[in-house]
Amino acid sequence: MKIHGFRKDIQNSRPRVSASVAWEDSGFPERQIYFETDAKFAGDLSCNPNAFLLAAVIPALHHGERRVLVDGVLCPQLRNGLTIALQLIRNWYGHAKERPFVIEAAQGFGPPLPRQPQRVASFLSGGVDSLATLYSNRLDFPLIHPGSIQDCFFVHGFDIGGYEHLDRNQEAFDLALGSLRTFAQSAQVALIPVSTNLRYLEGPGALPENNFIFSKESHGAALAAVAHAFSPRITRALIASTNTIPDLAPLGSHPLLDPSYSTAALSIRHDGARFSRSEKLTLLSKWDPALRTIRACVNPPQTSQSMNCGQCEKCLRTMTALLTAGKLQDCPSYPFDDISPGQLRSLNVRFHHVQKSAPFALITPKVAHFWRDLLPGLQQIGRGDLVEVIEAKLAEQEEYAAQIRKRNRAHELDRKYLGGFLSKMNRLRRSRRR
């Protein structure tokens, strides 16, 4: 992969920095990727080669490229950090370890100097994790302290938008942006809207239901890429955690990955892993502006002014947590003030990795620990009816997971001792039935 053709210009009255990405081994067409913002932040947006490297390096690894050559100067600290991060990702997800992968800089490596004075930013989606990062920072640092968050990035192209053939979410972004602007004023932060198409590097035709690269491998690097595009303005960026330390699992944003995306001029921090999801919501229950802003849903109804559908797994999980804190009725961004057992029973979400014929389950392995954390709080407020449904769904998930493990073990034995004979016969029998 080669990254070249850096430029800064104006597109539709908005400043934009862009570069061309040419694939060398994967056979994909050359792609221009960009970062774009409002005119008032034009002086803060830069054609930083480190930002474009972070945007492209994990898709390059995933799709079998043997190198990334950047036509610019790269920070040696970032190169060294990426060496560690990519080794972790290879170990987690089984990318070919014997294949060489190198990072090259056509104009060499040199450490950039940080701006002065220090300035801290975070990412603000309106979700629980990002709001908790901002609020905990506010509790720990006075506004005049250099460690206080002064800027928040809100990105179109990550959880809203970002799909090459399905990028029609501008209305949802504008609705959320309006709410966040009101919130940012009360939180005394500068809200910086950013648009990017870096997710197009996931591959032609990537769709929301197949977002493995972003969610599992690259979203920490993608967030860091945005921060580095604004390196003339900030010196540190905080990425809100998803999981607590006891629940850590391989994920695109991780305490072992995110700091590796730092340069000598801008440090990246993974923040908030000390809090469970329930603890974050308990913390936010004391901050009324956050309660009016919470946005968990990534696919809100297009015909409504609500930022949350109130029906998807993530919405119901967040609503249940707010219910245990006694604050659901104080969240106008959700369409319901209470949750019934029927709402939990009727929600069906497929496991993301199984065929269409697989059974439904509300709680997938990825989020099971979040639901378990809610059970004590629901018991405490006397909602045994919801506890009963959640426990049944957890048992359903565990039973199905056991079936998957058993099936995988059978496939492994068949492959090891029978050369895959049984699998071939099953495929033949299914094809004859069709």
N, C-alpha and C positions, 0 to 999 in steps of 0.2 A: 504494500500500500504506500502511495505517495500522497502527501498533503502539501499543496502548493497553491500559488495564485492568491495570496492573501490580499484583501482589499477592504477598504472602509468607504461606504457611500451612503446615499439616502434613498430609501425605497418607500414610496407613498408617505412622504414627510416624516419618516421614522429613520433614525440612524441605524445602520446595519454593518456588521463585520462578517466577512465570509471567507471561505477557502474551498478549493476543489479537492475532492478525495478520489484518487484513481486507484482502483483495485488491481493488483498484479497477479494474484493466484486464484481468486475466487470467481472470476468471470462476470462480476456484476458491472453495470455501466457506471461511468464516472458520475459523481454526484457533488453538487455544491451544497455545503452546509453553512448555516448562519446563526448569528445571535442578533436580536433586534430589540430596541427599547424605545421609550418615549423621548421626544426631542430634548426635554429638560435634562436628561442624563447623557447627552451625546458626548460630552467631554470625559465621561467616566468609562466609556466602552472602548476597548482596544482590540487590535488584531494580535492577540497574544498567542504565539505558537503553542505554548503549553496548554491553553484552553482547547485548541483544536486537537492536540494529541490526546487529551483526556476524553474528548468526545468520540474519538475513532478507535482507540487502541483495543478496547475489549471486543467490539464487533470484529475487528481485524483478527484477533486471536480466535474468536468463536468460529469464524468462517474460513479458517485455515490459511490466512496470510502468513508469510514467513518473516515479515519485517514491517515496521512503519518508518518511513523516511520523511522527515519534516523539513521543508525548505525554509529554515530559519534557525535561530539560536534557541536551544532548550536548556532548562535548568538541570544541572546534574543531580540535585537532590530529588527532583521529580523522577528522573530516570532510575535512580537507585530505589526509590519507593515503589515504582511500578514493577521493578524486577521482583520485589517481594509480593506485591498484590497479585501479579499474574501467576506466580507460582502457587499461591493459595487457591486461586480460581481454577487452575489446572488440576490441582489435587482434589478440590471439591467436586468438580463436574466432569472429570475424566477426559479433558482435552489431551490430545496426543503430546506426551511429555518428551518423546524422542525428537519431535520436529523442532528445529531451531526457530527462535523468535527473537528478533533484536529491534532495538529502538535506535534510529540514526538521525543525526542532525546535520543537514547540509552545510550549515554555517557554524557548526561546533557547539560545544556545551559551555555555558557560563552562568554563574549565579546572578539573578537580578537583585537589585537593592530594594528593600521595602520602602513604602511611602512613610512619611512622618506627618502628623502623629498617627498613632494606632487607631484603627477604626474597625469595629466588629459588625458582621452581618449574619443573618440567618435566613432560612427559607420559610415562607409562610404560605401554606396552602389553605388554611382554615381548618385543617385536621387537628385531632387531639394531640398528636406528637409535636407538631410544629408550634402549636399554641402553648403547650407545656414548656417547651424549650424557651420561648420568649418570656413566659411568666416567671419561671424559676430564675432566669437571668435578671429580671426586674427585682425579684426578692433579694438577690445576692449582691447586685451592683447598683449603687446610686447612678442616676442619669449622667452625672458629670464625670463618672469614672471611665477611664479608657476601655475597660472591659465590658461596658454596657453596650447592648445591641442597639445600633443606631439605624441600620438599614435592614429591610426585609425584601427578598426577591419572591415574586409570584410569577410562575412560569407557565406559559402556554406551550404545550408540546410534550408534557410529561403525563400527568394523570388526566389532564384535559387536552384533547387533541393529540397530535404526534404520529398519527398513522397516515401513511402516504395516500392511500386510497379511501380514507375515511376521516379526513381532517375537516369536519364540519361542526366543530364544537365552539365556535366563536361566541355564540349567544350565551352558552353556559359559562364561558370564561368571563364575559363582560358582566354577567349577573354576580358572579363570585367576586370579581374585581371591585364592583361598586360597594359590596358589603365590606370587603377588606379595607377599602379606603376609609370608610367611616371608622372601622376598628383601629386602623393605623394612627388616625388622629388622636384617639383616646390613649393609645399605647405609646404615643410620642416616638414613632419610628417613621422613617422615609420608606414608603412602599414603592418598589421599583418593578414595574411589569416588564417581563422579558418574553419574547417569542423565539423559538428555535425549532429547527427540523432535524436535530441530530438523531432522533429515533429512526429516521428514514434509513440509517445505516444498518438497522436490524436485518434488512433484506427486502427485496421486492415483494409486495403483497402481504407484509406483516399485518396481522389483525389483533384486536384486543384480547381475544381468547387464546392467543399464542404469543404472549409477551415474555417468553422465557429469558431472553437476553437481558432485557431491561430490569425486570423484577429480581431475577436470580443472580445476575452477574454485574450489571453496569450502572444501576441508578445512582449509586454513590459517586462514581466517576462522572456521571452526567451532571449531577448537582455541582460537583467541584469544578467542572468545565465552565459552568455559568459564572461561578465565583471568580475564576481566573480571567474570564473575559472582562471583569470589572476590577482588575487588580490595580488600576490607577486610583481607585476610590477606597478600597478596603485592604486590611492586613490579616484578617482572620474571618473564617466562615464556619458556622456551626451547622452540622447536619443532624437533625433530630433522629433519635433512635427509634426503631420499631420494637425490638425485644429487650427484655431485661437480661442480665448476665446469666441467670439459671436457664433461661429459655433460648439462649443463642443457638443459631443454626446457620448453615451457609446461606448468605443473602447478599444482594448487590450492595447494600449499605451495611457495614459491619465495623465494630471497633478495631478489628485487625486490618481492615481495608482503608477506611476513610483517611486516617492520618498519612497514609502512603501517598495521597494525592496532593501533598503540600509541596510548595517551592520555597526557595530561600526568601521570597518576598511575601508569600501568602500561606498561612497555615490553615489546614482543614481539621476540624475537630468533630468527633462523633459524640453527641451530647444526649444525656437523659437516660442512659441505660440503667441508672440506679433506681428508676421508677418503674413499677408495673403499670399496665394500662389503667387499672382501677385507681391506682395512686395518682396518676396523671389527671384523671377525671375528678377525683376528690380535690386535687389542687385547683383545677380550673373552676370548680363549683363555687370558689370564693371570689371569682373574677367575673363580674356581670358582663362586661364587654365581650369576653370570650364566649360566654354562654349564648350570646345573641349572634355569634359568628360561626359556630362550629359547622364544618362541612366535611362529612365523612364520605358521602356518596360520590362516586366517580362517574356516574351516568344519571344525572338528575333528569326529571321529566322535562321534555322540551316545550310542553304546552303550559307549564306552570312557572310561577315566580319563586317557587320553593327551591332551595339549593340541595335538598335531600329528598329522595323518593319515599323514604320511610318503609321500604319493603325489602330491599336487598339485604344480604347477610351483614354487610358492614354497617348499614344504617341501623338494623335491629340490634346488632351487638353494641353499638354506641348508645342507642336509646336505652337499652337495658342497663348499661352502666350508669347512665344519667338518672335512670329511675331509682337505682339503689342509693344514689347520692341525694335523692329527693329534689332533683333539679330539672327533670325532663319538661315540666310545665313551664320552665323559665327559658326554654330554647325555641324561639319562634321560627328557627330555620328547619324545624321538624314538624310534620303535619299532624302528629299525634301527641297527646298529653299522657297517654298510658299505653301499656302493652298487654295484650290478652294471650292466653295460651294458644288460641287458634292462630294468631299471627305467626307464632313460632312453628306450629305444626305445619302450616301451609307453605312455609318457605322451603323450597327445594333447590339445592345447589349441587351440580355434578362435581365429582372429583375431577380436577383439571387434567389428569393424566390417563383417564380410562376411556374406553369406547362408549358409543352412544347407548349400547345395550346395558351398561352398568347401572346398578341401583342408585337412587338418589340419596343424598345425605345433607343435612343442614350444616354439619360441622366437619370441615376437612382437617386433616392433620396439621396443616399450616396454622390454623386459628384455634385449634382445640384448647390450647392452654389459656387463651383469652377468655373463653367461655367458662372454663373451670374456675378461673379467678373470680367470676361473678357469683358463684353459688353461695359462698358465705354471706355476702351482702344481701342477696335475695332472701336467704333464710332469716336474716336479722330483721328485715322489714316485713316479714310475714307473707312473702310471695312464694309459698311452697308450690303453688300451681305452676309457676314458671320453672322452678327448680326441677319438678317432675319431668317436664318436657325436655329441658336441656340435658338432664341425666340420661333420658331415653335416647336422645340424639347422639350423645357421646358414646353410649354403649353400641349404638348402630354403627357409628364410625369405627370404633375399635374392632367390632366383629368383621366389618368389611375389610379393614386393614389387615386383619389376620388372614382372611381369605386371599388377599393379594400376595401376602408374604408366602403363603403355602403354595400358591400358583407359581410364583417366581422361583421358589425352591424346586418345584417339579421341573420347570423349564431348565434350571441349572443342571439338575441331575440328568435330564434327557440330553442336553447338549454335551455334558461331560462324558457320559457312558454309552449313549446310543447315537451320538453324532447328530442329534436333532431329529431322529426318525419319527418320534411321536408327534412333534410339532408339525412336521411335513404332512403326516397322515391327517391331522386335524384340519389343516388348511385345505387339503384335497377334499375332505368330506364336506366342509363348508362350501367350497366352490361347486361341488356337485349338487348340493341342496339349492343353491341359487339358480 
